[in-house]
Each structure stands twice: as C-alpha cells, then as structure tokens.
C-alpha cells in the first residue's frame, strides 16, 4: 500500500451492540466472532471521476459527486454471489469515512451474513447468504421517514424502527464497489451489478427490481459488470482482487464522433488481440535505437522537465527560474517556442545507427508534454505549427526507410491530463507567490502573444479538478493506471488522443508502435487503447496483403496480455528465457537530454550496452536503446564515441546476435546465479552482480551455438552447461572458433564442463564470442 498505514488488532469474539468508531471489518450489530489478524488500513481516501477499475488496489470506484452525497434517503442494491466466507467478510458498497460509520454501506460478514448500515443505524440479517447462487441484496434508509430495511431476493428480511434515524454525514471520498473506505476487504465472491438510488425504494419497487433487473426511477448510478464468469472477484483471503482482464462498464469509451477504426481480423477486445503473432522480422532484428526527442530536450535538463519545472523547489524548477524566469511568466509552452532543432540531420544519424547494428529505429511522436512531433491534424500544438516548424516524424521515417530499417513511433500523451497538473499550481514562496502558473490559460489570454490564436488547453488539458493528493508531485506514480485517486479524463480528451494516434498511424504507417502505459493507453477506463491496437494490426495487415508485420509494445502486462502484444520492460531485464518475445528499453543517460550527465561522464559505456544486449537476446528479448538528442537535433561527442564503440563490436560479432534464437538455457555464471525475478515494470538494471568473463550467454542459429563470454577470458573458460553430464547438447561438437580471429583454439569436453583455452590475442574486453559448431 502506498499510503501511510496503521495496524489494528481485533480480539476474538468481541460483541458490539452500539455504534463505535472502529474498523469497518470489526463492527457487527448483534454478535461478531472474529480473528486477531492484524489488518492495515489506508488513511487517505481514494477518489476517481466516473467509474473505474483501480488495478493498484483493484476495486470499482465512483467519484464523489453531488448525486451520491445523499444525507436523508438512500437505497443500495447489488447482485452478489458470495463464496463461503467462514470467519471473513467484506463490503459490497461503501461511501464512508475511514475509522467511522459515516455515510452508508452494504456489507457481508462472517458466516455469509448481511448488514446494511448508515450513520443513523444498522440492520443485519444473520442467516447465511447462499454460497452457490446469485443473490439480490438491497438496503433502504430514510432518516425523515424512519426507514431502515434489508432485502434479499425481493423480500424484506430485517428492519429497524427504533434508534437514531439521523441525517447521514458523508465523506468526500468515492463510493466504492467491492471494498470499504479503508481500502481493505475480505469479501470473497462476485459482484455482477450495483446501483444507488437517491430515495428509499418501497417494498413493491424492490420486489420488481428483483424480478426485472431494469432500473427504477431515481437511479443515480446503475453499473453492470461484464458477463460471467469473467466478472469474478478472486477468492483471496485478506484482500479483494478483481481479475484484471475485466473492468466495469467503461467510464469514457471512444465516442461515435471519433474516427472509424480499421476493420479486419482484430476486434477491440483482449480476447481478439490474443490472436497476435510476433513477426519473424522482429524476432530476427534484436536491436533498435530510439530518439526520445522533443521540446523537453531544449533546456538540456533531463527527463519530465515539463512537469518538474512546476514543482517548486525541485531541480528543474530552480533551473527553469534561473534560465527562463518565473514559471508564472514563462511556462513550458514558451520553451516550445524556443526549440528550433536547427542542426537536425536525420540521414546522418540514421547512417550512424545502422552501422552500429540497429535494425529498427523508434522516434518519439509525443511525450507526456502533449506536443505532437508531426503535422498533426488533431493537435494544433505540433512541430509543424511551432517550435522547429518541421515534420519530425516524417523526416525520421524517411531516413530510417532509406537506410533499410524498420520504423516505429512511441506515444506517451495519454497521461498529459494528470501529468500536467503541476502547471495548475503557483509559487508558495517568494515574490511570485500566489500568481498562477500557465496551466489554466485559455485561447483568449493569447492576445498579442506569440501564441495568439492557439489555445494552451490543447497542450496542458488542465480545465479539470485535480487528482487526489495532487500537491504530492510523486503521487502520479501510484495513479499511473487511472486508479488511486487519479482524475479521470473526459470524453473530449479521450477522443482527441484516439484521433491523434490514428492520424499518426495512418499517415506514417509505422512498423512498431510503443505505448508508455500500463497495458494500453487509457486502460481500463476507456476502450481507446484497445481500438488503437486493433486498428494498428488491421491497417498493417491491409498494407501487407493479409500478413501481420506490426509490433505493438505495452508495459506491466499480465500473462494473457503478453499474448496480445510485445511486453516491454523499462530499464530492466528478465531473469529467464521468456516464452514470448519481449523487449528491454533503456537509455545511455536520461530519457530527455541532460547536460549534467555529459559533464560528469555519466553515460552507459558501449561495453555495458553490448553486454546488456547479449543478456537480453539470450532470454528471447530485443533491446531498444535511446541515444539522447540535444535540443538542436545533434548528439554530443561522448554519445558519438559510444555508438561507434557498439559499431566496432558489431562489425566483428554481429552474427551471434541477429537472426538468432535463445538456446535451452540463457547462460551461466556469477551474474546469472545472483539474478532476481523481475517485479513491476522493470528498473532492475544494474541491481545484480557486474558481468565478468565467467558469465556466458547463449544464442543459437541452425547447427551453431554461440557462447558469448561477457569479457575477455584471461584463462581457460569452463562452461558447465556444455559438459557431458548436463545433457543439453543434442549433437557432438565439431569445431570451436572465436569470432574476429583466425586463431585456432584448443578445447576439450569432459563430464563436468566444456573447457576452451583463452585466446592469445586481445579481442575485446566487452564480450568474446565462441562459435560452437555441432555435427
């Protein structure tokens, strides 16, 4: 859990007959038998706009809105199928405040009993809910009419007529479906449908609702989940976990006004996208280079500049104030105006990258800064209208294809909605305190400015309420997949992102499409990503005579999603051979150019790049390497030397990389022995032991096995995987050579290992490749 937590111990068999300020997991009107297991509760309520599936703490959420802030009357309804919960229980619907019983909630309790509660009272049904069939449950409350009732399958089963029927006091948090206000739950089972009404339904209305699931008047929200059995809540004790592949009815689906999707073999569903097969060209390619280049490279101050420059006190904030002036007077839109890309020569760079072995090239189409680097039809803030006034994607595409390389684009702009929220702030200290930054400016504010006629909201997209805890600049990381209180985009924003991306795909026909998102952009709150993926695949097949040659990348994919696209790991590697082709993306420095890294010699070396490439390829992966580009469109002298160093190694050893496949094991050695399984989206590079000449990685092609020693062996190399007792070689060894040398090597194979004498000639301290030819 990302929030501050506390642990509460609940002793066994405590009886609570009056309302108390305690955990919602411990309260039961009447009798409660419970465990003494410590439970952690989040103290910060999570909110979202609309209905969303929060994948960090997977629950359904409905944002706080006036329609749900009911104080006199409320009806809660749900269709549930509860598993046998024994001594567990959990919320079905909840709009309350942590550690109180404010608001209203519909619960299950130990022994499959049921409870409906509000601030004004509690009513419980002690008989067990069926554990094998669907049950219709309803709670009805009216403070003014003194009504507190509980219904099961259309029949009133419990009521309360005494006590305090007080108006409800509500939290500012969301209505949650499937968990309580503390962010915890022990519910086990399924929720198929949920609804909230702004009045107390009558007995007849509840009975009709059970008989006919159609809504009755005054329904404030009626949320239907996907058809069973997909809409299943996994029966995990202690915490609720909705299956990630489901999701509630989409909050912001692509509207009918948006561009039509290219029809074909693929439909915009995960099931349909799982027909995907990675093309052979990509499996052979192994190595690509990326220009992660846009207006944020102009200041030469590193990654996420357009967000961090508005975070008072941060390094980028201080840099910006020093070099450009106060953020309230000179915002990121003005940095765009400064960017000219005057020395950009894509043909020169592409020839260099091709010599270094790159088989494909990736260009940044847009970043979280929301600026399109092409002649964008749907985004006026683009590189043709302003800044360089050049079609950068068009220029990159031509240079790549002229050099025989596949061409790709990376799209990051889905997150601008929350990413730019820092631009809504103002200084808290100093002479400009209280003066807003430029994140809320409109077209009308541009009169007689350089940007007259352009609407800054097309860039910043900040005419919306802030996400929960937006003042915490780091909070965005836990909200990346549109949960945990992230502000949810509106339909106009979603349609625009969708149209921009389809425009990009149809205009430049990229072979590769990279998304900097969990799974797909705007998933799971929208189908925009699914539709873009289906369009990309179908459009590609149409251009290639029915053959799919496209490659689509997504991050943090589950096992099913990895069948639908290529899994991308940012700045990290898998610890094993993966069943599906995957990719590591990394950078020799900062994603956006950073002059400080140059000054302190902080780039990855050519040696590190090559060793990483060998490790990744041995595990069925590809490497996408970013070479940061300066604002003027050039790379610096140290970057040039690194690329040339990669080229030197490739000139001698390229056959062990390109067109190869992983062998039976990826390799052996000290680094392999210490490798840890990957968690999250990556960021584990450099966490293991450094590679040495005793670390060997294997690739294979036909009857040749390549043993890549990650360094220059100074003494005989012993490879245990190739010993006789390992039983991994299907054929006997015919010959062993070292790439880049005519030197004849002595070798012998015994039970324990294959022994290869160290080459006398100094070949490379980066990696030496032994070509093992089988009979």
C-alpha positions in Angstrom: 0.0 0.0 0.0 1.3 3.4 -0.9 -0.4 5.4 1.8 0.6 5.6 5.5 -0.9 2.7 7.3 -1.6 1.5 10.8 -2.2 -2.0 12.2 -5.2 -2.8 14.3 -5.6 -6.0 16.3 -9.1 -7.3 16.8 -9.5 -9.8 19.6 -11.7 -12.8 19.2 -15.5 -12.9 20.0 -16.0 -9.3 20.8 -19.7 -8.4 20.9 -20.6 -4.9 19.7 -24.1 -3.7 20.1 -23.7 0.0 19.8 -22.2 2.2 17.1 -18.4 2.8 17.7 -15.5 4.4 15.9 -13.7 1.2 14.9 -12.6 -0.6 11.8 -15.5 -1.5 9.4 -14.1 -5.0 9.4 -14.8 -5.4 13.1 -18.2 -3.9 13.6 -21.3 -6.1 13.6 -24.7 -5.1 15.1 -25.6 -8.0 17.3 -22.8 -10.6 17.5 -19.4 -10.8 16.0 -16.8 -13.6 16.1 -13.6 -12.5 14.5 -9.9 -13.2 14.1 -7.0 -11.5 15.8 -5.1 -11.0 12.5 -3.6 -7.5 12.1 -5.1 -5.5 9.2 -3.6 -2.4 7.6 -5.8 0.4 6.5 -5.0 3.3 4.2 -5.6 6.7 5.8 -6.0 8.6 2.5 -9.4 8.0 0.7 -9.1 7.2 -2.9 -11.3 9.1 -5.4 -11.8 8.9 -9.2 -14.1 10.7 -11.6 -16.7 8.3 -13.0 -16.4 4.5 -12.6 -13.1 2.9 -12.8 -11.2 -0.3 -12.0 -8.3 0.6 -9.8 -5.6 -2.0 -10.6 -3.2 -0.9 -7.8 -5.8 -1.9 -5.1 -8.3 -3.4 -7.5 -11.8 -2.1 -6.8 -14.6 -0.3 -8.6 -14.9 3.4 -7.7 -17.4 6.1 -8.3 -16.1 9.6 -7.7 -17.7 11.8 -5.1 -20.4 13.7 -6.9 -23.5 15.6 -5.6 -25.8 12.9 -6.8 -24.2 10.4 -4.4 -23.8 12.8 -1.5 -27.1 11.7 0.0 -27.9 12.8 3.5 -31.6 11.9 4.1 -32.5 8.9 1.9 -30.5 6.2 0.1 -31.0 2.8 -1.4 -28.1 0.5 -2.1 -28.5 -2.6 -4.4 -26.3 -5.3 -5.7 -26.3 -8.8 -7.2 -23.7 -10.9 -5.5 -22.6 -14.4 -5.4 -20.7 -14.9 -2.1 -18.3 -17.7 -1.6 -18.2 -19.4 1.7 -16.5 -16.8 3.9 -16.4 -18.6 7.3 -14.8 -16.0 9.6 -14.3 -13.4 6.9 -16.5 -10.7 5.5 -16.3 -7.5 3.5 -18.0 -4.6 1.9 -20.1 -4.7 -1.2 -20.9 -1.0 -1.5 -19.4 1.7 0.7 -19.4 5.5 0.8 -17.9 6.3 4.2 -15.1 7.8 6.1 -12.2 5.6 7.4 -12.5 4.5 11.0 -16.1 5.7 11.3 -19.5 4.5 10.2 -20.4 7.8 8.5 -22.1 7.5 5.2 -23.7 4.2 4.1 -22.6 0.7 3.3 -23.8 -2.7 2.3 -21.7 -5.5 3.8 -21.2 -9.2 4.1 -20.0 -10.6 7.4 -18.6 -13.8 8.8 -20.8 -16.8 8.2 -22.1 -15.1 5.0 -24.5 -12.8 6.9 -25.5 -9.5 5.6 -25.6 -5.9 7.0 -26.8 -2.6 5.8 -25.7 0.5 7.8 -25.8 4.2 7.8 -24.8 6.8 10.4 -28.3 6.6 11.7 -28.4 2.8 12.4 -27.6 -0.7 11.5 -29.7 -3.6 10.3 -28.3 -7.1 9.9 -29.5 -10.4 8.5 -27.9 -13.3 10.3 -28.9 -16.2 8.1 -26.2 -17.3 5.6 -26.3 -16.0 2.1 -26.3 -18.8 -0.4 -22.7 -19.6 -1.4 -23.6 -21.2 -4.7 -26.1 -18.9 -6.5 -26.7 -15.2 -7.2 -28.4 -13.2 -4.5 -30.2 -9.8 -4.9 -29.5 -7.7 -1.9 -30.9 -4.2 -1.1 -30.5 -1.8 1.8 -33.0 1.1 2.2 -32.7 4.1 4.6 -34.7 7.2 5.2 -33.9 9.5 8.2 -37.0 11.6 7.8 -39.4 8.6 7.4 -37.6 6.4 10.0 -37.0 3.5 7.5 -34.1 1.1 7.8 -34.6 -2.2 5.9 -32.7 -5.0 4.4 -34.0 -7.2 1.5 -32.8 -10.4 0.0 -34.2 -11.6 -3.4 -37.0 -9.0 -3.3 -38.2 -10.0 0.3 -37.7 -7.9 3.4 -35.6 -9.9 5.8 -34.7 -7.3 8.5 -35.7 -3.9 9.6 -35.2 -1.4 12.5 -37.7 1.0 13.8 -36.0 2.4 16.9 -32.8 4.3 17.5 -31.4 7.4 16.0 -32.5 8.0 12.4 -30.2 10.9 11.8 -29.2 12.5 8.5 -26.2 10.9 7.0 -22.8 12.5 7.4 -20.7 11.8 4.2 -17.1 11.7 3.4 -15.5 13.4 0.4 -14.3 10.0 -0.8 -15.8 7.9 -3.5 -18.5 5.3 -3.5 -16.6 2.1 -3.6 -17.8 -1.2 -5.1 -16.0 -4.1 -3.6 -14.1 -2.6 -0.7 -14.6 -0.3 2.3 -13.4 3.3 2.8 -10.2 2.0 4.3 -9.2 0.4 1.0 -9.3 -3.1 2.5 -11.7 -6.0 2.2 -12.2 -9.7 2.9 -15.1 -10.2 0.6 -14.9 -13.4 -1.4 -17.2 -13.9 -4.3 -18.6 -12.0 -7.3 -20.4 -8.8 -7.9 -22.4 -8.6 -11.1 -24.4 -5.4 -10.8 -24.6 -2.5 -8.4 -26.9 0.5 -8.2 -27.5 3.6 -5.9 -30.9 5.4 -5.5 -31.5 8.8 -4.1 -34.6 7.8 -2.2 -35.9 4.9 -0.2 -37.4 2.4 -2.5 -40.8 0.8 -1.5 -41.3 -2.9 -0.9 -43.0 -3.2 -4.3 -40.2 -1.4 -6.1 -37.6 -3.7 -4.5 -39.7 -6.8 -5.5 -40.0 -5.5 -9.1 -36.3 -4.8 -9.2 -35.5 -8.4 -8.2 -38.0 -9.7 -10.8 -36.8 -7.4 -13.5 -33.2 -6.0 -13.3 -34.1 -2.9 -15.2 -33.6 0.4 -13.3 -36.5 2.1 -11.5 -36.8 5.9 -11.2 -34.2 7.8 -9.2 -31.3 5.5 -10.1 -28.2 7.6 -9.5 -25.9 5.0 -10.9 -26.5 1.6 -12.3 -23.3 -0.2 -13.1 -23.3 -3.6 -14.9 -20.1 -5.6 -15.0 -19.1 -8.0 -17.8 -21.0 -11.2 -18.3 -20.0 -14.1 -16.0 -17.8 -15.8 -15.4 -15.4 -13.1 -16.4 -16.6 -10.7 -13.8 -15.2 -12.7 -10.9 -13.7 -11.4 -7.7 -10.9 -13.8 -6.9 -11.4 -15.5 -3.5 -8.2 -14.3 -1.9 -8.4 -14.1 1.9 -7.5 -10.8 3.4 -7.7 -8.5 0.3 -10.0 -8.1 -2.6 -8.6 -8.7 -6.0 -10.7 -8.3 -9.1 -9.5 -10.1 -12.2 -7.5 -7.5 -14.2 -8.9 -8.5 -17.5 -12.4 -7.4 -16.6 -13.4 -3.9 -15.7 -16.6 -2.1 -15.1 -18.7 -0.5 -17.8 -16.2 1.9 -19.4 -16.1 5.4 -17.9 -15.0 7.2 -21.1 -15.4 5.0 -24.1 -14.4 6.4 -27.5 -17.5 8.2 -28.8 -19.3 7.8 -32.1 -17.8 11.2 -33.2 -14.3 9.8 -33.3 -12.5 8.4 -36.3 -13.7 5.0 -37.5 -11.5 2.1 -36.6 -10.0 0.0 -39.5 -12.0 -3.2 -39.6 -10.4 -6.6 -40.1 -9.3 -9.7 -38.2 -8.8 -7.9 -34.9 -11.6 -6.6 -32.7 -11.0 -4.1 -29.8 -11.0 -6.8 -27.1 -8.2 -8.5 -25.2 -9.5 -11.9 -26.4 -9.3 -10.9 -30.1 -5.9 -9.2 -29.7 -4.5 -12.5 -28.4 -4.6 -13.8 -32.0 -1.4 -11.8 -32.4 1.8 -13.5 -33.5 5.1 -11.6 -33.4 6.5 -11.3 -36.9 9.8 -13.1 -37.8 11.5 -9.8 -38.8 11.2 -8.5 -35.3 12.4 -11.8 -33.8 15.5 -11.5 -36.0 16.1 -7.8 -35.5 17.2 -7.9 -31.8 18.5 -4.3 -31.7 16.9 -0.9 -32.2 17.8 2.7 -31.5 15.4 5.3 -30.2 15.4 9.1 -30.4 13.4 10.1 -27.3 13.5 13.7 -28.6 11.1 16.5 -28.2 10.8 20.0 -26.8 11.8 18.8 -23.3 15.3 18.3 -24.7 15.7 22.1 -25.4 16.6 23.0 -21.8 19.0 20.0 -21.6 17.9 19.5 -18.0 16.7 15.9 -18.1 13.5 13.9 -18.1 10.0 15.0 -17.2 11.1 18.6 -17.4 7.6 20.0 -18.4 6.2 18.5 -15.2 9.0 19.0 -12.8 9.6 22.7 -13.8 6.3 23.5 -12.0 7.3 21.6 -8.8 8.5 24.4 -6.6 11.9 23.6 -5.1 12.8 20.8 -7.5 16.0 20.8 -9.5 14.1 21.5 -12.8 12.1 24.3 -11.1 15.3 26.0 -10.0 16.9 25.5 -13.4 13.9 27.0 -15.2 13.6 30.0 -12.9 17.3 30.7 -13.4 17.4 30.3 -17.2 14.0 31.4 -18.3 12.4 33.3 -15.4 9.4 32.7 -13.2 7.0 29.9 -14.2 4.1 32.3 -14.0 5.6 34.4 -16.7 7.5 31.8 -18.9 5.8 28.3 -19.0 6.5 25.2 -20.9 4.6 26.5 -23.9 7.3 29.1 -24.1 10.0 26.5 -24.0 8.4 25.0 -27.1 8.7 28.4 -28.8 12.5 28.4 -28.0 13.0 24.9 -29.6 14.2 25.1 -33.2 16.0 21.8 -33.9 18.2 23.8 -36.2 21.0 21.3 -36.7 18.9 18.1 -37.1 20.2 15.8 -39.8 18.2 12.5 -39.6 20.0 10.9 -42.5 23.4 11.4 -40.9 22.2 9.9 -37.6 20.5 7.0 -39.2 23.6 6.0 -41.2 25.5 6.0 -37.9 22.9 3.9 -36.1 22.7 1.4 -39.0 26.5 1.0 -38.8 26.0 0.2 -35.0 23.7 -2.6 -36.0 20.3 -1.1 -35.3 17.7 -3.0 -37.3 14.8 -0.7 -36.4 14.5 3.0 -35.3 12.0 4.5 -32.9 11.0 8.1 -32.9 9.2 10.0 -30.1 5.8 11.0 -31.6 4.7 12.8 -28.4 5.6 12.7 -24.8 3.5 13.4 -21.6 4.0 17.0 -22.5 1.3 16.5 -25.1 3.2 18.1 -28.0 3.0 16.2 -31.4 6.2 16.0 -33.4 4.5 15.7 -36.7 2.0 17.6 -38.9 -0.8 16.6 -36.5 -4.4 17.1 -37.8 -5.9 17.0 -34.3 -3.3 18.7 -32.1 -2.5 22.3 -33.1 0.5 22.3 -30.7 2.8 20.4 -33.1 6.2 20.7 -34.6 5.0 22.0 -37.9 3.0 24.9 -36.5 5.5 26.0 -33.9 9.0 25.3 -32.5 11.1 23.7 -35.2 8.3 24.1 -37.8 9.3 20.8 -39.3 7.6 17.4 -39.7 10.0 15.5 -37.4 8.2 12.1 -37.6 8.1 12.4 -41.4 11.9 13.1 -41.5 12.8 10.3 -39.2 10.6 7.8 -41.1 12.2 8.7 -44.5 15.7 8.4 -43.1 15.1 5.1 -41.5 13.5 3.5 -44.5 16.1 4.9 -46.8 18.6 3.0 -44.7 16.7 -0.2 -44.8 15.5 0.0 -41.2 12.0 -0.7 -39.8 10.4 2.4 -38.4 8.5 2.9 -35.2 6.9 5.6 -33.1 6.4 6.0 -29.3 3.2 7.5 -28.0 3.1 8.8 -24.4 0.5 11.6 -24.4 -2.4 9.7 -22.8 -1.2 10.8 -19.4 -1.0 14.6 -20.1 -4.3 15.0 -18.2 -2.8 14.2 -14.8 0.9 14.7 -15.7 0.5 18.4 -16.3 -1.4 19.0 -13.0 1.7 20.7 -11.6 1.0 23.5 -14.1 -2.1 24.4 -12.2 0.0 25.4 -9.2 1.6 28.7 -8.2 4.6 29.6 -6.1 4.1 29.3 -2.4 7.1 31.5 -1.5 9.0 34.4 -2.9 7.9 37.5 -4.9 5.6 35.5 -7.3 3.7 33.7 -4.5 0.1 33.1 -5.3 0.5 34.0 -9.0 -0.8 31.0 -11.0 1.4 29.2 -13.5 0.2 29.0 -17.1 -1.6 25.6 -16.9 -5.1 27.2 -16.8 -4.6 29.8 -19.6 -7.0 29.8 -22.5 -7.0 31.0 -26.0 -8.4 34.4 -25.0 -5.3 35.0 -22.9 -3.1 34.9 -26.0 -4.0 38.3 -27.4 -0.8 39.9 -28.8 1.3 37.0 -27.5 3.5 34.8 -29.7 0.9 32.0 -29.3 -2.1 34.2 -30.3 -4.7 32.0 -31.9 -3.6 28.9 -30.1 -5.4 27.5 -27.0 -3.0 26.5 -24.2 -5.6 24.0 -23.1 -5.0 22.0 -26.2 -1.5 21.5 -24.8 -2.0 21.4 -21.0 -5.5 19.9 -20.8 -6.0 21.3 -17.2 -9.6 22.5 -17.2 -10.4 19.9 -14.6 -10.3 19.1 -10.9 -7.0 17.9 -9.6 -6.3 14.3 -8.7 -6.4 13.2 -5.1 -3.2 14.4 -3.3 -2.1 16.2 -6.5 0.1 18.5 -4.3 2.3 15.5 -3.8 4.3 15.5 -7.0 5.3 11.9 -6.6 1.7 10.7 -6.3 1.3 10.3 -10.0 3.3 7.1 -10.0 0.7 5.3 -7.9 -2.1 6.7 -10.1 -0.5 5.8 -13.4 -3.2 3.3 -14.4 -6.0 5.7 -13.6 -6.7 4.5 -10.1 -5.8 5.5 -6.6 -7.5 8.9 -6.9 -6.3 9.9 -10.4 -8.6 12.4 -12.1 -10.3 10.7 -15.0 -10.2 12.4 -18.4 -13.4 13.5 -20.1 -14.7 12.2 -23.4 -13.3 15.1 -25.4 -9.8 14.4 -24.2 -10.1 10.6 -24.9 -11.5 11.2 -28.4 -8.7 13.6 -29.2 -6.0 11.2 -28.1 -7.6 8.4 -30.0 -7.9 10.5 -33.2 -4.4 11.9 -32.9 -2.9 8.4 -32.6 -4.9 7.0 -35.6 -3.8 10.0 -37.6 -0.2 9.2 -36.8 -0.6 5.5 -37.7 -2.4 6.1 -40.9 -0.1 9.0 -42.0 3.2 7.3 -41.4 2.5 3.6 -41.4 4.9 2.7 -38.6 6.1 -0.9 -38.3 6.3 -0.5 -34.5 4.1 1.3 -32.0 5.2 1.8 -28.4 2.9 2.9 -25.6 4.2 4.2 -22.3 1.2 2.9 -20.4 0.2 0.0 -18.2 -1.1 -2.4 -20.9 -2.7 0.1 -23.3 -3.3 3.9 -23.1 -6.3 4.9 -21.0 -7.0 1.3 -20.0 -9.0 0.3 -18.0 -11.2 3.4 -18.0 -11.6 3.5 -21.8 -11.5 1.3 -24.9 -9.3 3.8 -26.7 -6.2 1.7 -26.4 -8.0 -1.4 -27.5 -9.4 0.3 -30.6 -6.0 1.8 -31.5 -4.4 -1.7 -31.2 -7.0 -3.3 -33.3 -6.8 -0.5 -35.9 -2.9 -0.8 -36.0 -3.0 -4.5 -36.5 -5.8 -4.4 -39.1 -4.2 -1.5 -41.0 -0.8 -3.2 -41.1 -2.4 -6.4 -42.4 -4.1 -4.5 -45.2 -0.8 -3.0 -46.3 0.9 -6.3 -46.2 -1.5 -8.4 -48.2 -3.1 -10.0 -45.1 0.1 -10.8 -43.3 0.6 -9.1 -39.9 4.1 -7.4 -39.7 3.3 -5.0 -36.9 4.8 -4.8 -33.4 3.0 -3.2 -30.6 4.5 -2.6 -27.1 2.9 -2.3 -23.7 4.2 -2.4 -20.1 3.3 -4.3 -16.9 1.4 -6.9 -18.9 -0.2 -10.0 -17.3 0.2 -13.4 -18.9 -2.9 -13.0 -21.1 -2.0 -9.5 -22.3 1.5 -10.8 -23.3 -0.2 -12.9 -26.0 -1.8 -9.7 -27.4 1.4 -7.6 -27.8 5.1 -7.5 -27.0 5.9 -7.0 -23.4 8.3 -4.0 -22.8 10.4 -3.8 -19.7 11.7 -0.3 -18.9 15.4 -0.1 -17.8 15.5 -3.8 -16.8 15.7 -7.4 -17.8 14.0 -10.7 -17.2 16.0 -13.3 -15.2 15.0 -16.1 -17.5 14.1 -17.1 -21.1 10.6 -15.8 -21.7 8.1 -17.8 -23.7 7.1 -14.8 -25.8 9.4 -12.3 -27.5 9.9 -9.2 -25.3 11.9 -6.0 -25.2 14.1 -4.1 -22.9 14.0 -0.3 -23.4 16.8 1.7 -21.8 18.9 4.8 -22.3 22.6 5.6 -22.1 21.7 8.6 -20.0 18.4 10.4 -19.2 15.4 9.9 -21.5 15.5 13.6 -22.3 18.9 15.1 -22.9 20.7 16.1 -19.7 23.8 18.2 -19.9 24.8 17.3 -16.4 25.2 13.6 -17.3 27.5 14.7 -20.1 29.6 16.9 -17.8 30.0 14.1 -15.2 30.7 11.3 -17.7 27.5 9.5 -16.6 26.7 7.7 -19.8 26.5 3.9 -20.1 29.5 2.6 -21.9 29.5 0.7 -25.2 30.6 -2.3 -23.1 27.6 -2.0 -20.9 25.3 -1.7 -23.9 26.7 -4.7 -25.7 26.7 -6.9 -22.6 23.1 -5.9 -21.9 22.2 -6.8 -25.5 23.8 -10.2 -25.2 22.0 -10.9 -22.0 18.6 -9.8 -23.3 18.9 -11.7 -26.6 19.8 -14.9 -24.8 16.5 -14.7 -23.0 14.3 -14.2 -26.1 14.4 -10.4 -26.0 15.2 -7.4 -28.0 17.0 -4.2 -26.9 15.7 -0.7 -27.7 18.4 1.8 -26.8 17.8 5.5 -26.5 20.6 7.9 -27.5 19.6 11.3 -26.1 19.4 14.1 -28.7 20.2 17.7 -27.9 17.6 20.4 -28.5 19.4 21.4 -31.7 19.0 17.9 -33.2 22.5 16.6 -32.7 24.2 14.1 -30.4 27.3 15.0 -28.4 30.8 13.8 -28.9 30.7 11.3 -26.0 27.5 9.8 -27.3 29.1 9.5 -30.8 32.0 7.6 -29.3 29.6 5.2 -27.5 27.7 4.4 -30.7 31.0 4.0 -32.6 32.1 1.6 -29.9 29.0 -0.5 -30.4 29.6 -0.5 -34.1 33.2 -1.7 -33.7 32.0 -4.7 -31.7 29.1 -5.4 -34.1 31.5 -5.4 -37.1 33.2 -8.5 -35.6 30.5 -10.3 -33.7 27.1 -9.4 -35.3 26.3 -13.0 -36.3 25.9 -14.1 -32.7 23.0 -11.5 -32.3 21.0 -11.1 -35.4 18.7 -13.8 -36.7 19.4 -16.0 -33.6 17.1 -17.7 -31.2 17.5 -18.5 -27.5 19.0 -21.8 -26.6 17.8 -24.3 -23.9 19.3 -22.1 -21.2 20.2 -18.5 -21.4 23.6 -18.8 -19.8 25.6 -19.3 -16.7 28.0 -17.6 -14.4 28.1 -15.4 -11.2 25.7 -12.8 -12.6 23.1 -15.5 -13.5 23.3 -17.1 -10.1 22.5 -13.8 -8.4 19.7 -12.7 -10.7 16.4 -11.9 -9.1 12.9 -12.3 -10.7 11.6 -9.1 -12.2 8.9 -7.2 -10.4 6.8 -4.3 -11.6 7.6 -2.7 -14.9 11.4 -3.0 -14.7 14.0 -0.6 -13.3 16.2 -3.5 -12.2 19.2 -2.9 -14.4 22.5 -2.7 -12.5 21.0 -4.4 -9.5 22.8 -7.7 -9.9 26.5 -8.6 -9.9 28.6 -6.9 -12.7 29.3 -9.2 -15.7 32.7 -10.8 -16.0 34.3 -13.1 -18.5 33.0 -16.0 -16.4 29.4 -15.0 -17.4 28.4 -16.7 -20.6 25.2 -16.1 -22.6 24.0 -18.5 -25.3 22.3 -17.9 -28.7 21.8 -20.3 -31.5 21.3 -20.4 -35.2 21.0 -23.7 -37.1 23.8 -26.0 -36.1 25.7 -23.3 -34.4 25.7 -22.4 -30.7 27.2 -19.1 -29.8 28.8 -18.9 -26.3 29.2 -15.2 -25.5 31.7 -14.5 -22.7 31.0 -11.1 -21.2 34.6 -10.1 -21.1 38.0 -11.2 -22.4 38.9 -14.5 -20.7 42.4 -14.5 -19.2 42.4 -18.2 -18.5 40.6 -21.3 -19.8 36.9 -20.9 -20.0 34.9 -23.6 -18.3 31.2 -23.9 -19.4 29.3 -26.3 -17.3 26.2 -26.2 -19.4 28.2 -27.8 -22.2 29.6 -30.6 -20.2 28.5 -34.1 -20.9 26.5 -34.7 -17.7 24.4 -31.6 -18.4 22.8 -33.4 -21.3 21.9 -30.2 -23.1 23.8 -30.7 -26.4 21.8 -32.9 -28.8 24.8 -33.3 -31.1 28.5 -33.6 -30.6 30.8 -30.6 -31.0 32.6 -30.5 -34.4 34.6 -27.3 -34.0 35.0 -24.1 -31.9 36.2 -20.8 -33.3 36.4 -17.3 -31.8 34.7 -14.6 -33.9 37.0 -11.9 -35.2 40.1 -14.1 -35.1 41.8 -16.9 -37.1 43.5 -18.2 -34.0 43.0 -22.0 -33.6 41.7 -22.8 -30.1 42.3 -25.9 -28.1 39.3 -27.3 -26.3 38.0 -30.4 -24.6 34.8 -31.7 -23.3 34.6 -33.8 -20.1 31.7 -34.8 -17.9 31.6 -31.6 -16.0 32.3 -28.9 -18.5 33.5 -27.7 -21.9 37.0 -26.3 -21.5 38.1 -23.7 -24.0 41.6 -22.2 -23.8 41.8 -18.4 -23.6 42.5 -16.6 -26.9 46.1 -15.3 -27.0 45.0 -12.3 -29.0 43.3 -9.5 -27.1 40.0 -9.3 -28.9 37.6 -7.2 -26.7 37.1 -6.6 -23.0 33.4 -6.2 -23.8 32.5 -9.7 -25.0 34.3 -12.5 -26.8 32.2 -14.9 -28.8 32.9 -18.6 -29.2 31.3 -20.2 -32.2 30.5 -23.8 -31.3 29.6 -25.8 -34.5 27.8 -29.1 -34.0 28.0 -32.1 -36.2 
